[in-house]
């Protein structure tokens, strides 16, 4: 079930952020906003494509890839779960 998989990945990302990785307040806010957008999509259970959400996840992966590879890996999984859901 892709929605459950996505929720699991969001929970993993939330747990990683709770471990206080060395992120700026802006980076932390960006990730929290992205997570809220994804959770809203899950709540609505929409099947329409929203390129801006997928693009936001992909940009976050690129941004955190070098300095925070664990976060980037979780974000990649979120992006894949969104793609599997058709979002």
Gaussian input, Z-matrix of N, CA and C with variables (Angstrom, degrees):
# hf/3-21g

backbone

0 1
 N
 C     1     B1
 C     2     B2     1     A1
 N     3     B3     2     A2     1     D1
 C     4     B4     3     A3     2     D2
 C     5     B5     4     A4     3     D3
 N     6     B6     5     A5     4     D4
 C     7     B7     6     A6     5     D5
 C     8     B8     7     A7     6     D6
 N     9     B9     8     A8     7     D7
 C    10    B10     9     A9     8     D8
 C    11    B11    10    A10     9     D9
 N    12    B12    11    A11    10    D10
 C    13    B13    12    A12    11    D11
 C    14    B14    13    A13    12    D12
 N    15    B15    14    A14    13    D13
 C    16    B16    15    A15    14    D14
 C    17    B17    16    A16    15    D15
 N    18    B18    17    A17    16    D16
 C    19    B19    18    A18    17    D17
 C    20    B20    19    A19    18    D18
 N    21    B21    20    A20    19    D19
 C    22    B22    21    A21    20    D20
 C    23    B23    22    A22    21    D21
 N    24    B24    23    A23    22    D22
 C    25    B25    24    A24    23    D23
 C    26    B26    25    A25    24    D24
 N    27    B27    26    A26    25    D25
 C    28    B28    27    A27    26    D26
 C    29    B29    28    A28    27    D27
 N    30    B30    29    A29    28    D28
 C    31    B31    30    A30    29    D29
 C    32    B32    31    A31    30    D30
 N    33    B33    32    A32    31    D31
 C    34    B34    33    A33    32    D32
 C    35    B35    34    A34    33    D33
 N    36    B36    35    A35    34    D34
 C    37    B37    36    A36    35    D35
 C    38    B38    37    A37    36    D36
 N    39    B39    38    A38    37    D37
 C    40    B40    39    A39    38    D38
 C    41    B41    40    A40    39    D39
 N    42    B42    41    A41    40    D40
 C    43    B43    42    A42    41    D41
 C    44    B44    43    A43    42    D42
 N    45    B45    44    A44    43    D43
 C    46    B46    45    A45    44    D44
 C    47    B47    46    A46    45    D45
 N    48    B48    47    A47    46    D46
 C    49    B49    48    A48    47    D47
 C    50    B50    49    A49    48    D48
 N    51    B51    50    A50    49    D49
 C    52    B52    51    A51    50    D50
 C    53    B53    52    A52    51    D51
 N    54    B54    53    A53    52    D52
 C    55    B55    54    A54    53    D53
 C    56    B56    55    A55    54    D54
 N    57    B57    56    A56    55    D55
 C    58    B58    57    A57    56    D56
 C    59    B59    58    A58    57    D57
 N    60    B60    59    A59    58    D58
 C    61    B61    60    A60    59    D59
 C    62    B62    61    A61    60    D60
 N    63    B63    62    A62    61    D61
 C    64    B64    63    A63    62    D62
 C    65    B65    64    A64    63    D63
 N    66    B66    65    A65    64    D64
 C    67    B67    66    A66    65    D65
 C    68    B68    67    A67    66    D66
 N    69    B69    68    A68    67    D67
 C    70    B70    69    A69    68    D68
 C    71    B71    70    A70    69    D69
 N    72    B72    71    A71    70    D70
 C    73    B73    72    A72    71    D71
 C    74    B74    73    A73    72    D72
 N    75    B75    74    A74    73    D73
 C    76    B76    75    A75    74    D74
 C    77    B77    76    A76    75    D75
 N    78    B78    77    A77    76    D76
 C    79    B79    78    A78    77    D77
 C    80    B80    79    A79    78    D78
 N    81    B81    80    A80    79    D79
 C    82    B82    81    A81    80    D80
 C    83    B83    82    A82    81    D81
 N    84    B84    83    A83    82    D82
 C    85    B85    84    A84    83    D83
 C    86    B86    85    A85    84    D84
 N    87    B87    86    A86    85    D85
 C    88    B88    87    A87    86    D86
 C    89    B89    88    A88    87    D87
 N    90    B90    89    A89    88    D88
 C    91    B91    90    A90    89    D89
 C    92    B92    91    A91    90    D90
 N    93    B93    92    A92    91    D91
 C    94    B94    93    A93    92    D92
 C    95    B95    94    A94    93    D93
 N    96    B96    95    A95    94    D94
 C    97    B97    96    A96    95    D95
 C    98    B98    97    A97    96    D96
 N    99    B99    98    A98    97    D97
 C   100   B100    99    A99    98    D98
 C   101   B101   100   A100    99    D99
 N   102   B102   101   A101   100   D100
 C   103   B103   102   A102   101   D101
 C   104   B104   103   A103   102   D102
 N   105   B105   104   A104   103   D103
 C   106   B106   105   A105   104   D104
 C   107   B107   106   A106   105   D105
 N   108   B108   107   A107   106   D106
 C   109   B109   108   A108   107   D107
 C   110   B110   109   A109   108   D108
 N   111   B111   110   A110   109   D109
 C   112   B112   111   A111   110   D110
 C   113   B113   112   A112   111   D111
 N   114   B114   113   A113   112   D112
 C   115   B115   114   A114   113   D113
 C   116   B116   115   A115   114   D114
 N   117   B117   116   A116   115   D115
 C   118   B118   117   A117   116   D116
 C   119   B119   118   A118   117   D117
 N   120   B120   119   A119   118   D118
 C   121   B121   120   A120   119   D119
 C   122   B122   121   A121   120   D120
 N   123   B123   122   A122   121   D121
 C   124   B124   123   A123   122   D122
 C   125   B125   124   A124   123   D123
 N   126   B126   125   A125   124   D124
 C   127   B127   126   A126   125   D125
 C   128   B128   127   A127   126   D126
 N   129   B129   128   A128   127   D127
 C   130   B130   129   A129   128   D128
 C   131   B131   130   A130   129   D129
 N   132   B132   131   A131   130   D130
 C   133   B133   132   A132   131   D131
 C   134   B134   133   A133   132   D132
 N   135   B135   134   A134   133   D133
 C   136   B136   135   A135   134   D134
 C   137   B137   136   A136   135   D135
 N   138   B138   137   A137   136   D136
 C   139   B139   138   A138   137   D137
 C   140   B140   139   A139   138   D138
 N   141   B141   140   A140   139   D139
 C   142   B142   141   A141   140   D140
 C   143   B143   142   A142   141   D141
 N   144   B144   143   A143   142   D142
 C   145   B145   144   A144   143   D143
 C   146   B146   145   A145   144   D144
 N   147   B147   146   A146   145   D145
 C   148   B148   147   A147   146   D146
 C   149   B149   148   A148   147   D147
 N   150   B150   149   A149   148   D148
 C   151   B151   150   A150   149   D149
 C   152   B152   151   A151   150   D150
 N   153   B153   152   A152   151   D151
 C   154   B154   153   A153   152   D152
 C   155   B155   154   A154   153   D153
 N   156   B156   155   A155   154   D154
 C   157   B157   156   A156   155   D155
 C   158   B158   157   A157   156   D156
 N   159   B159   158   A158   157   D157
 C   160   B160   159   A159   158   D158
 C   161   B161   160   A160   159   D159
 N   162   B162   161   A161   160   D160
 C   163   B163   162   A162   161   D161
 C   164   B164   163   A163   162   D162
 N   165   B165   164   A164   163   D163
 C   166   B166   165   A165   164   D164
 C   167   B167   166   A166   165   D165
 N   168   B168   167   A167   166   D166
 C   169   B169   168   A168   167   D167
 C   170   B170   169   A169   168   D168
 N   171   B171   170   A170   169   D169
 C   172   B172   171   A171   170   D170
 C   173   B173   172   A172   171   D171
 N   174   B174   173   A173   172   D172
 C   175   B175   174   A174   173   D173
 C   176   B176   175   A175   174   D174
 N   177   B177   176   A176   175   D175
 C   178   B178   177   A177   176   D176
 C   179   B179   178   A178   177   D177
 N   180   B180   179   A179   178   D178
 C   181   B181   180   A180   179   D179
 C   182   B182   181   A181   180   D180
 N   183   B183   182   A182   181   D181
 C   184   B184   183   A183   182   D182
 C   185   B185   184   A184   183   D183
 N   186   B186   185   A185   184   D184
 C   187   B187   186   A186   185   D185
 C   188   B188   187   A187   186   D186
 N   189   B189   188   A188   187   D187
 C   190   B190   189   A189   188   D188
 C   191   B191   190   A190   189   D189
 N   192   B192   191   A191   190   D190
 C   193   B193   192   A192   191   D191
 C   194   B194   193   A193   192   D192
 N   195   B195   194   A194   193   D193
 C   196   B196   195   A195   194   D194
 C   197   B197   196   A196   195   D195
 N   198   B198   197   A197   196   D196
 C   199   B199   198   A198   197   D197
 C   200   B200   199   A199   198   D198
 N   201   B201   200   A200   199   D199
 C   202   B202   201   A201   200   D200
 C   203   B203   202   A202   201   D201
 N   204   B204   203   A203   202   D202
 C   205   B205   204   A204   203   D203
 C   206   B206   205   A205   204   D204
 N   207   B207   206   A206   205   D205
 C   208   B208   207   A207   206   D206
 C   209   B209   208   A208   207   D207
 N   210   B210   209   A209   208   D208
 C   211   B211   210   A210   209   D209
 C   212   B212   211   A211   210   D210
 N   213   B213   212   A212   211   D211
 C   214   B214   213   A213   212   D212
 C   215   B215   214   A214   213   D213
 N   216   B216   215   A215   214   D214
 C   217   B217   216   A216   215   D215
 C   218   B218   217   A217   216   D216
 N   219   B219   218   A218   217   D217
 C   220   B220   219   A219   218   D218
 C   221   B221   220   A220   219   D219
 N   222   B222   221   A221   220   D220
 C   223   B223   222   A222   221   D221
 C   224   B224   223   A223   222   D222
 N   225   B225   224   A224   223   D223
 C   226   B226   225   A225   224   D224
 C   227   B227   226   A226   225   D225
 N   228   B228   227   A227   226   D226
 C   229   B229   228   A228   227   D227
 C   230   B230   229   A229   228   D228
 N   231   B231   230   A230   229   D229
 C   232   B232   231   A231   230   D230
 C   233   B233   232   A232   231   D231
 N   234   B234   233   A233   232   D232
 C   235   B235   234   A234   233   D233
 C   236   B236   235   A235   234   D234
 N   237   B237   236   A236   235   D235
 C   238   B238   237   A237   236   D236
 C   239   B239   238   A238   237   D237
 N   240   B240   239   A239   238   D238
 C   241   B241   240   A240   239   D239
 C   242   B242   241   A241   240   D240
 N   243   B243   242   A242   241   D241
 C   244   B244   243   A243   242   D242
 C   245   B245   244   A244   243   D243
 N   246   B246   245   A245   244   D244
 C   247   B247   246   A246   245   D245
 C   248   B248   247   A247   246   D246
 N   249   B249   248   A248   247   D247
 C   250   B250   249   A249   248   D248
 C   251   B251   250   A250   249   D249
 N   252   B252   251   A251   250   D250
 C   253   B253   252   A252   251   D251
 C   254   B254   253   A253   252   D252
 N   255   B255   254   A254   253   D253
 C   256   B256   255   A255   254   D254
 C   257   B257   256   A256   255   D255
 N   258   B258   257   A257   256   D256
 C   259   B259   258   A258   257   D257
 C   260   B260   259   A259   258   D258

   B1=1.4581
   B2=1.5292
   B3=1.3169
   B4=1.4633
   B5=1.5265
   B6=1.3297
   B7=1.4646
   B8=1.5240
   B9=1.3146
   B10=1.4680
   B11=1.5283
   B12=1.3158
   B13=1.4617
   B14=1.5340
   B15=1.3089
   B16=1.4649
   B17=1.5223
   B18=1.3290
   B19=1.4587
   B20=1.5264
   B21=1.3244
   B22=1.4692
   B23=1.5271
   B24=1.3281
   B25=1.4660
   B26=1.5291
   B27=1.3363
   B28=1.4629
   B29=1.5252
   B30=1.3208
   B31=1.4658
   B32=1.5238
   B33=1.3338
   B34=1.4682
   B35=1.5275
   B36=1.3168
   B37=1.4659
   B38=1.5293
   B39=1.3212
   B40=1.4674
   B41=1.5312
   B42=1.3359
   B43=1.4690
   B44=1.5274
   B45=1.3223
   B46=1.4575
   B47=1.5203
   B48=1.3202
   B49=1.4665
   B50=1.5239
   B51=1.3212
   B52=1.4656
   B53=1.5310
   B54=1.3181
   B55=1.4663
   B56=1.5247
   B57=1.3156
   B58=1.4615
   B59=1.5296
   B60=1.3544
   B61=1.4674
   B62=1.5255
   B63=1.3240
   B64=1.4722
   B65=1.5275
   B66=1.3309
   B67=1.4615
   B68=1.5192
   B69=1.3035
   B70=1.4665
   B71=1.5272
   B72=1.3127
   B73=1.4651
   B74=1.5300
   B75=1.3347
   B76=1.4677
   B77=1.5276
   B78=1.3372
   B79=1.4647
   B80=1.5244
   B81=1.3176
   B82=1.4674
   B83=1.5369
   B84=1.3322
   B85=1.4642
   B86=1.5224
   B87=1.3300
   B88=1.4641
   B89=1.5275
   B90=1.3204
   B91=1.4669
   B92=1.5252
   B93=1.3258
   B94=1.4666
   B95=1.5313
   B96=1.3240
   B97=1.4628
   B98=1.5249
   B99=1.3240
   B100=1.4508
   B101=1.5302
   B102=1.3256
   B103=1.4607
   B104=1.5280
   B105=1.3231
   B106=1.4651
   B107=1.5237
   B108=1.3229
   B109=1.4608
   B110=1.5243
   B111=1.3242
   B112=1.4656
   B113=1.5252
   B114=1.3250
   B115=1.4611
   B116=1.5307
   B117=1.3213
   B118=1.4643
   B119=1.5222
   B120=1.3214
   B121=1.4668
   B122=1.5236
   B123=1.3199
   B124=1.4578
   B125=1.5237
   B126=1.3196
   B127=1.4600
   B128=1.5212
   B129=1.2902
   B130=1.4573
   B131=1.5261
   B132=1.3405
   B133=1.4651
   B134=1.5214
   B135=1.3123
   B136=1.4538
   B137=1.5238
   B138=1.2932
   B139=1.4583
   B140=1.5315
   B141=1.3190
   B142=1.4568
   B143=1.5134
   B144=1.2934
   B145=1.4550
   B146=1.5152
   B147=1.3112
   B148=1.4615
   B149=1.5251
   B150=1.3095
   B151=1.4634
   B152=1.5224
   B153=1.3273
   B154=1.4600
   B155=1.5260
   B156=1.3270
   B157=1.4615
   B158=1.5240
   B159=1.3159
   B160=1.4621
   B161=1.5260
   B162=1.3087
   B163=1.4634
   B164=1.5237
   B165=1.3232
   B166=1.4642
   B167=1.5176
   B168=1.3256
   B169=1.4694
   B170=1.5213
   B171=1.3214
   B172=1.4688
   B173=1.5280
   B174=1.3203
   B175=1.4639
   B176=1.5255
   B177=1.3201
   B178=1.4617
   B179=1.5245
   B180=1.3314
   B181=1.4735
   B182=1.5149
   B183=1.3255
   B184=1.4579
   B185=1.5271
   B186=1.3150
   B187=1.4622
   B188=1.5284
   B189=1.3352
   B190=1.4561
   B191=1.5308
   B192=1.3243
   B193=1.4557
   B194=1.5350
   B195=1.3077
   B196=1.4613
   B197=1.5225
   B198=1.3194
   B199=1.4577
   B200=1.5216
   B201=1.3367
   B202=1.4581
   B203=1.5335
   B204=1.3283
   B205=1.4636
   B206=1.5324
   B207=1.3258
   B208=1.4616
   B209=1.5210
   B210=1.3342
   B211=1.4671
   B212=1.5252
   B213=1.3151
   B214=1.4662
   B215=1.5228
   B216=1.3222
   B217=1.4638
   B218=1.5166
   B219=1.3227
   B220=1.4621
   B221=1.5203
   B222=1.3301
   B223=1.4603
   B224=1.5310
   B225=1.3265
   B226=1.4682
   B227=1.5261
   B228=1.3378
   B229=1.4645
   B230=1.5196
   B231=1.3186
   B232=1.4658
   B233=1.5217
   B234=1.3222
   B235=1.4656
   B236=1.5165
   B237=1.3288
   B238=1.4624
   B239=1.5338
   B240=1.3318
   B241=1.4633
   B242=1.5271
   B243=1.3304
   B244=1.4666
   B245=1.5264
   B246=1.3234
   B247=1.4595
   B248=1.5265
   B249=1.3307
   B250=1.4638
   B251=1.5265
   B252=1.3356
   B253=1.4650
   B254=1.5193
   B255=1.3231
   B256=1.4566
   B257=1.5158
   B258=1.3318
   B259=1.4697
   B260=1.5166
   A1=108.63
   A2=118.09
   A3=121.13
   A4=114.45
   A5=118.63
   A6=120.35
   A7=110.79
   A8=116.88
   A9=120.34
   A10=110.25
   A11=115.77
   A12=121.50
   A13=110.34
   A14=115.78
   A15=120.52
   A16=110.22
   A17=117.65
   A18=120.50
   A19=110.59
   A20=117.21
   A21=120.99
   A22=110.81
   A23=116.70
   A24=120.48
   A25=111.09
   A26=116.71
   A27=119.71
   A28=110.65
   A29=116.28
   A30=120.09
   A31=110.83
   A32=116.76
   A33=120.79
   A34=110.27
   A35=116.83
   A36=120.71
   A37=110.10
   A38=116.31
   A39=120.94
   A40=110.47
   A41=116.87
   A42=121.34
   A43=111.12
   A44=116.92
   A45=120.25
   A46=110.81
   A47=116.74
   A48=120.37
   A49=111.11
   A50=117.45
   A51=121.15
   A52=111.45
   A53=116.84
   A54=120.76
   A55=110.95
   A56=116.10
   A57=123.98
   A58=114.38
   A59=116.43
   A60=117.64
   A61=108.50
   A62=117.43
   A63=120.23
   A64=111.75
   A65=115.55
   A66=122.10
   A67=109.19
   A68=115.51
   A69=119.08
   A70=108.20
   A71=115.97
   A72=120.00
   A73=110.42
   A74=116.90
   A75=120.72
   A76=110.89
   A77=116.67
   A78=120.13
   A79=110.62
   A80=115.85
   A81=120.81
   A82=110.25
   A83=116.94
   A84=121.11
   A85=110.98
   A86=116.57
   A87=121.02
   A88=110.60
   A89=116.36
   A90=120.00
   A91=111.56
   A92=117.49
   A93=120.36
   A94=110.90
   A95=116.55
   A96=119.92
   A97=110.71
   A98=116.85
   A99=121.67
   A100=110.34
   A101=116.95
   A102=120.83
   A103=111.00
   A104=117.18
   A105=120.29
   A106=111.32
   A107=116.34
   A108=119.90
   A109=110.80
   A110=116.35
   A111=120.78
   A112=110.05
   A113=116.60
   A114=119.66
   A115=111.46
   A116=116.98
   A117=119.38
   A118=111.10
   A119=115.45
   A120=119.51
   A121=110.28
   A122=116.24
   A123=119.81
   A124=111.05
   A125=116.63
   A126=120.79
   A127=111.31
   A128=117.18
   A129=121.02
   A130=112.08
   A131=116.38
   A132=123.31
   A133=111.46
   A134=114.28
   A135=118.90
   A136=110.42
   A137=115.64
   A138=121.13
   A139=111.51
   A140=116.33
   A141=119.20
   A142=109.58
   A143=115.83
   A144=119.86
   A145=110.43
   A146=115.31
   A147=121.41
   A148=106.33
   A149=114.72
   A150=120.26
   A151=111.63
   A152=117.79
   A153=119.27
   A154=111.44
   A155=117.81
   A156=120.62
   A157=110.03
   A158=117.42
   A159=121.18
   A160=110.48
   A161=116.55
   A162=120.39
   A163=110.55
   A164=116.63
   A165=120.91
   A166=111.90
   A167=116.20
   A168=120.17
   A169=109.44
   A170=117.08
   A171=120.64
   A172=111.81
   A173=116.63
   A174=119.69
   A175=111.22
   A176=116.50
   A177=119.97
   A178=110.54
   A179=117.30
   A180=120.73
   A181=109.28
   A182=116.85
   A183=120.84
   A184=111.41
   A185=116.05
   A186=120.24
   A187=112.49
   A188=116.94
   A189=120.60
   A190=113.51
   A191=117.64
   A192=122.67
   A193=113.92
   A194=118.15
   A195=120.98
   A196=113.34
   A197=116.75
   A198=119.72
   A199=113.64
   A200=117.38
   A201=121.22
   A202=109.08
   A203=117.49
   A204=120.40
   A205=113.91
   A206=118.18
   A207=120.02
   A208=110.46
   A209=116.04
   A210=119.76
   A211=110.40
   A212=116.41
   A213=120.64
   A214=110.70
   A215=117.25
   A216=120.77
   A217=111.55
   A218=116.37
   A219=120.06
   A220=110.38
   A221=116.98
   A222=120.41
   A223=111.10
   A224=117.08
   A225=120.59
   A226=110.03
   A227=116.19
   A228=120.36
   A229=111.33
   A230=116.89
   A231=120.98
   A232=110.14
   A233=116.41
   A234=120.46
   A235=111.85
   A236=116.29
   A237=120.11
   A238=110.78
   A239=116.58
   A240=119.54
   A241=110.51
   A242=117.02
   A243=120.28
   A244=110.62
   A245=116.79
   A246=120.80
   A247=110.45
   A248=116.65
   A249=120.46
   A250=111.35
   A251=116.27
   A252=120.95
   A253=111.89
   A254=116.66
   A255=120.26
   A256=113.37
   A257=115.82
   A258=120.69
   A259=108.91
   D1=111.67
   D2=-176.28
   D3=-60.68
   D4=-37.03
   D5=-178.60
   D6=-64.06
   D7=-40.71
   D8=178.50
   D9=-66.14
   D10=-41.48
   D11=178.12
   D12=-60.35
   D13=-43.80
   D14=179.15
   D15=-63.93
   D16=-43.96
   D17=179.13
   D18=-62.54
   D19=-38.99
   D20=176.90
   D21=-61.08
   D22=-41.84
   D23=179.82
   D24=-67.98
   D25=-38.01
   D26=176.24
   D27=-63.67
   D28=-39.68
   D29=177.27
   D30=-63.96
   D31=-39.55
   D32=178.11
   D33=-64.18
   D34=-41.80
   D35=178.54
   D36=-63.94
   D37=-43.15
   D38=178.52
   D39=-59.44
   D40=-44.07
   D41=178.73
   D42=-63.00
   D43=-40.05
   D44=178.60
   D45=-64.02
   D46=-39.65
   D47=179.43
   D48=-69.00
   D49=-31.03
   D50=178.30
   D51=-68.33
   D52=-20.16
   D53=178.19
   D54=-80.78
   D55=4.92
   D56=176.50
   D57=53.03
   D58=61.01
   D59=173.53
   D60=-64.46
   D61=158.77
   D62=-177.52
   D63=-71.38
   D64=83.60
   D65=178.84
   D66=-117.41
   D67=149.01
   D68=173.94
   D69=-73.82
   D70=164.15
   D71=177.61
   D72=-61.28
   D73=-36.81
   D74=179.24
   D75=-65.17
   D76=-43.01
   D77=178.97
   D78=-64.56
   D79=-43.53
   D80=179.38
   D81=-62.30
   D82=-43.34
   D83=178.94
   D84=-64.08
   D85=-39.51
   D86=179.01
   D87=-61.14
   D88=-44.56
   D89=179.86
   D90=-66.68
   D91=-40.69
   D92=178.79
   D93=-64.00
   D94=-40.56
   D95=178.27
   D96=-64.37
   D97=-42.79
   D98=178.80
   D99=-62.17
   D100=-42.39
   D101=178.33
   D102=-62.80
   D103=-40.26
   D104=178.57
   D105=-63.75
   D106=-40.86
   D107=178.41
   D108=-62.11
   D109=-42.50
   D110=-179.85
   D111=-65.80
   D112=-42.87
   D113=179.90
   D114=-64.22
   D115=-36.35
   D116=175.88
   D117=-62.80
   D118=-41.03
   D119=177.96
   D120=-61.86
   D121=-41.94
   D122=178.67
   D123=-62.18
   D124=-43.77
   D125=-179.87
   D126=-61.43
   D127=-40.33
   D128=-179.29
   D129=-76.49
   D130=-19.89
   D131=-178.88
   D132=49.38
   D133=45.73
   D134=-179.72
   D135=-81.51
   D136=147.55
   D137=178.18
   D138=-107.95
   D139=4.80
   D140=179.23
   D141=-80.73
   D142=149.70
   D143=179.70
   D144=-77.61
   D145=137.71
   D146=175.88
   D147=-129.61
   D148=91.99
   D149=-175.46
   D150=-60.28
   D151=-31.85
   D152=-176.92
   D153=-66.07
   D154=-34.98
   D155=178.26
   D156=-68.19
   D157=-48.41
   D158=178.09
   D159=-61.76
   D160=-39.99
   D161=178.01
   D162=-63.20
   D163=-40.88
   D164=178.68
   D165=-61.34
   D166=-41.04
   D167=177.90
   D168=-65.78
   D169=-45.28
   D170=-179.38
   D171=-62.78
   D172=-39.68
   D173=177.10
   D174=-65.29
   D175=-38.88
   D176=178.07
   D177=-64.63
   D178=-38.96
   D179=176.79
   D180=-58.43
   D181=-49.27
   D182=-178.98
   D183=-61.58
   D184=-39.49
   D185=-176.64
   D186=-67.68
   D187=-38.03
   D188=-173.71
   D189=-100.04
   D190=-3.24
   D191=-172.83
   D192=-55.93
   D193=-46.48
   D194=-174.53
   D195=-78.31
   D196=-46.45
   D197=-174.00
   D198=-89.08
   D199=-23.41
   D200=-176.95
   D201=-137.34
   D202=70.21
   D203=-174.30
   D204=-63.37
   D205=-29.62
   D206=178.91
   D207=-67.64
   D208=-44.53
   D209=176.37
   D210=-61.89
   D211=-43.28
   D212=-179.37
   D213=-62.21
   D214=-39.28
   D215=178.66
   D216=-63.55
   D217=-42.59
   D218=178.03
   D219=-65.60
   D220=-41.03
   D221=177.34
   D222=-63.07
   D223=-37.39
   D224=176.16
   D225=-60.40
   D226=-43.87
   D227=178.40
   D228=-62.56
   D229=-38.18
   D230=176.58
   D231=-63.65
   D232=-44.63
   D233=177.52
   D234=-59.20
   D235=-41.33
   D236=179.43
   D237=-67.13
   D238=-40.12
   D239=178.48
   D240=-64.24
   D241=-39.74
   D242=176.05
   D243=-61.93
   D244=-42.69
   D245=179.38
   D246=-63.68
   D247=-39.89
   D248=179.22
   D249=-64.74
   D250=-28.69
   D251=178.83
   D252=-84.70
   D253=-7.16
   D254=-179.08
   D255=84.08
   D256=19.58
   D257=-179.82
   D258=-101.99

